[in-house]
Amino acid sequence: MSNQVNVGEIIKSFDFPGRTDCYIVGSVETVKNGLIVANVIRAVSEGKAYNFPDTKFSTYEQGQGLFDDKFNRVVVIG
């Protein structure tokens, strides 16, 4: 799997290593210096959708977070 994320792609960004029931799905707006900024499409916590308080979120590219070597924290889904 490539760690590369491109503008326009849809990503799922997991909140916690190893947990797949807490995440944000978004459309990538920018990628610069390892930081991804995306428009929120959906937010889920403990398996339940919730209203994320902002229209955008940011996360670091895969490989730049703690435990990224053991878990795919940022996944391109579209």
Rosetta blueprint (number, residue, H / E / L):
1 M L
2 S L
3 N L
4 Q L
5 V L
6 N L
7 V L
8 G L
9 E L
10 I E
11 I E
12 K E
13 S E
14 F E
15 D L
16 F L
17 P L
18 G L
19 R L
20 T L
21 D L
22 C L
23 Y E
24 I E
25 V E
26 G E
27 S E
28 V E
29 E E
30 T E
31 V E
32 K E
33 N L
34 G L
35 L E
36 I E
37 V E
38 A E
39 N E
40 V E
41 I E
42 R E
43 A E
44 V E
45 S E
46 E L
47 G L
48 K E
49 A E
50 Y E
51 N L
52 F L
53 P L
54 D L
55 T L
56 K E
57 F E
58 S E
59 T E
60 Y E
61 E L
62 Q L
63 G L
64 Q L
65 G L
66 L L
67 F L
68 D L
69 D L
70 K L
71 F L
72 N L
73 R L
74 V E
75 V E
76 V E
77 I L
78 G L
